[in-house]
Structures are given as structure tokens and as C-alpha cells.
Amino acid sequence: MLSLPSKLLEGLVCERLDKFTTDTGQLNDNQWGFRQGRSTEETLIYLTETWKTAIDNRKVVGVVFIDFQKAFDTVSHDVLIHRLQAMGLSGDILEWLTSYLKDRKQFAVVNGCSSQTRPVTRGVPQGSLLGPRLFTYYINNLSDSITEGNLELYADNKTLRIIGNNVDEVVDGLNRALSEISLWCRNNKLTIHVGKSEAMIISHTAFYGSLGDKILNVVSETRCLGIIIDSQLSWNSHTEHLCKSFGKKVRQFKRFKYLPTSTLETIYFSSIVPTITYCRLVWGTSTPSLMNELEHIHARAAKLIHSLPWDISDQDALETTGWEPLSNQYKKKLLTLMYKVNCNITPDKITNLFSIANPYYNLRNSNHFVLPRFNLDIGRNSLRYRGPIAWELTPTALKQSTSLKNFKNLLKQRRHKFFI
């Protein structure tokens, strides 16, 4: 565990490193982690929207979720320092980072008995602020090692995708890309954990991938960046998991009825609701019955915390307590995303998912989005389709907000008044 002064110093160094990598454009565009304005939700939005578009165009999508074996613990210090030099770091900052990595020692304590200290010759300190960033720099050129497909990186989460016309084409492409990634790993002293790496084909056809002489685990669903992704992008498994977790958490409030209502509300909205609405833009198109179940549990929490009769309707419970439906959070997030895209303050990969219309005929409506045409429901459930429709129904005064902060404040004031 790092001391508080150490974390404060690391925070200052991280700020300088973040500014340096941003100003100089050192980080690969496929690198999403620990970069300002790039969240896990935006990473997942880009991935899933890309997959949905491909499936709507009747393509086959092959995805491999790659896991490195003890990734943070096996980073070569020599290779990392070489990476830092290649990024343009030199002088005092390079010496400081070298000193930060070198001459560390570790020991273990079991039942009060301590082992001898041993030098730490590999890895970056976990639980630190600098550790994840140094790992990000270490694998920064990983996505350049493949000649086809795309590899998106978020810290130690790596997602390889190949889009093709049929399963055989996709499988061949994935195997070639995996071989190239394996070669990069050998050159950079990292190891792919074949047992934990998983492959998924977003299609109705079975998929078999391999890495060398070992077979990858083929799954119909997996967890990536905190959400459950299934091969149909239906999000039903994720929503079912949320319903179970949500209901269990709400039932716990029965044990704390002695606390003031205001305290219970604070706990609920600060620690429970964010875990349920995490990445809502990604999975918000799940089956209506499951989404309604989440709303029902939300209303049940309102009744429990405010001691309302159980036979009161869910809608009346929310109106009585002044709580908004969870669906409003999805609408607010969707409109906020479209505002950021319209103002070009999202990563280029997110912005490029949408097309802004050229206002030849109505100069007062300069923020129209082109509504893409989709063939299948999976396309019509995408943000690329829903976003422009929601934006078109948004009042002009709201769309013309002078800043993102102002836009969010106006959204808060609207509460239940949504046109989408």
C-alpha cells in the first residue's frame, strides 16, 4: 500500500504525463484507458455500435476478449523504459520514473512470520496511480502489430474484432491476428492467458478459434468492462443480472428503517442507483419486460424508504416521492451524448458514428443529424438510430445551450418533461 504523500506526488506526475501525451498525441487512437474524455461507457458504445452496424449490413463479427497472464506483474522494466524514451520522455522525469520502478523489494507475512525480502525486477506497482498508466504506455503499440482487424485497448482489457462476409473468413482473420499478437507478446515479454481469453461470434453459426496449438474458449456471453455482452447483443443476461442484484440491494433497506428518510435516500441514490445505471446507454435497449422490472424495483425502493402503502401504484409512488423513473436517466444520457457529438467534444471514433446534416434549406436548424437507414431491429435499436431521433424531438432552446454544464442543468430542470 502506498503512503498518502506518495499518492499525492503520483497525482502530480500523472497530471503532467496526461498533458504531455495529449499535447503530443503519443497515445494510439485505439487506446481508451486513462485518457481525458474517454470513459468505459464510450469505449463500449464504440464497440457495440460498430458491431451492430456490421450485423445490420449482414456481415459476420468475430470478437476475441484477450487476457494477459499477470499483466501488471510481468511488465519488463527495460522494455518499459525504452517505451518511455520512444515517447519523448527524457531528463529528470525519465530518471524519476526509472527510480520509481527500480530497487523495489517485497516480502510476505503468514501467521505473523515474515519471509525474506526479494527484489522486484518486473511489473508496475498495483494500487498506484502511475501503475495503470505505465502499463498503458507499455502496450501502446500493440494494436499496430496486427495487419487486419481492429484491437481496442482499455488498460488490461483488450478486444480484437474481425468483420467479414462469412464465418470462415472471420475465423481465418482472427487466427492470423492472434498469431501476430502472440508474436508481439513474445517480443515484449507478456503472455496471453489462453484459459481466460474468450472468443465470440455475433452470428447464429458456431465459432472455433485457436491460438497456436490451444483452443480458445468459445462463449455465447462474457463480461467486458463491467457489463455482460451476449452474442445476440440483446442485453437480456445483463439486465436479468441487474434485476437480481438490484432487488437484493433494495431488500437490505428493511434492516435500516431506523435511519432518517433523507439518509436512506442519499445512500440509495449515491451508492445503489449508479451501479444499476452504469453504461445504461449500451444496454438500455434490452427486453421491455426486463426494463419494466428494473422500474418496478425502483418504485419498490421508493415505497420502502418513504413508508408508502404497498398497494399504491408504481407511478403514484414515484410522483409522491418526487423520484424520476430510471428511464429518464437513459434519455438524459442519450441527449447529453448527442449534445457532445454535436459540439464535437467526444472522441473522434464516437463523433464519426454520426453524421451532421448540411443545413442548406433551413439555416436556423444547423444541428440536424442524418438519420441512417437500417435493415434489422439490431440497427434500429442502436444509438446511431435512436440518437438523431431523440435530438430531433429536443426543444431548440435546449439544443442551443452555451455549454455542456448549462445543457445538463437544463436537463435537470425538465425532470419528467421529455418528448422521447
Steps between C-alpha positions, in 0.01 A plus 500: 500500500630843407521779755288813461798727411599249232150508348500880503832507316381236254190711432716795398716282276191347339361845421822594322518170313136526391557851370817391320337202327198710402700795364742281307246240382720214622220256579349278234143589401398144594618566856201600716618459858611785727438770241293810563155479343522124439292298741416131514150587379634676191731207432208257514281733291759502223547123511132403509388762245768375259382142548133593455569684176691201362223254594236727347703492179479118522868462584647257750686638802766299680620634835777377730526634854871463574636455850870529589641274768597712804513801267603766755748268672696392191577837341868513409664808651756521221235485229284753684786748537573458128131577430517814713808618313330433167209717616741790547547489876850588615693683769368525854158345432654192337749463784221539755285233330802269472568547872129440568524157336847387612622361832159403634479206740216287627432243770208296630358459850319180599375444855730773627810356333676710236690363203829639380484803273546437130567758228214583262651490152177513301157657509344833587365570852133409527271720704696804384401784270803463277488122460204482259632790293842342467333178386302703245825642360649151498230356271443819301629350173324165544215592263757584230626141506203361306458538125123448490212558737496741792626476855349736759690541829378613841775441758524120522175445304572420135229435240589371155238506225486377144204577272447280196245359259488153655620304801793336322636838392465636852663196663798516263543871570481451875759222492742711297451797734543280808825363360628855449396599851672189637821600322477852648453347846812284465703803392367706790512230769127469561290183485145454376289309751330254265281361779347841574494643147164447334366507145151594387333499161211743466302273270298178513794289384739320735851641527826318574815707543850395589825647623790279398412149608246608764129557451342821623190475713200584279217668695153632436543771763782657696572793730689795356569826684232422756209396276387163366517479120309224323545378143164646391561840663159463665634601845246269664761319711642829625156638586394179674817517709425862586143418605623233744775723639269805519224311682746359752645844575157659543392226742797590720332834577253319726786459746563877512147634545612670820706749294346830389332497158741762367797282598351194332435701185859623497632145534264375230578764238874524568596136540229281344349682201842568336580126505169422331515773236870448417544502119122531454552636148658169400239256635196729515326323211449173685163318505220737614384253767843501663525879482155521662621267776783744578246783518281290732791437739580873488140580601517234772803679643300825506217331692742340747707809570198732531278245681228513234219242474601197296177506300572845357590493129860537393425824314323652799787397727752681281279809472443509876870478578607726213724229357561474127461172311830331420413534132549876533867440574531314170335790317722756670812302422392459138433872455825589676691272263334662197581847633866404544510349150336812355762718674780262397616437857494122480788280379520495120398135492172589674441814295552310175216264586260784420458733203388861538277619217604796290230764563450621141125553530454621855787702637341528842517122548876456476516208738304230318638148488466270203269210587667184365297223343519160662373164381460311829375568852857483631577808289184683597584437868841663460598843629581599143126471429344596833733795562405711194127435564532609864698807400239597238227493767703712741392865538723745309569706813648194666710405197644852484642491854823695526694228683477137606453608861212726402347221291510256793349758734211559261447124477477478879237772504282315251467190722193314363454722192654291224380471143689173432 
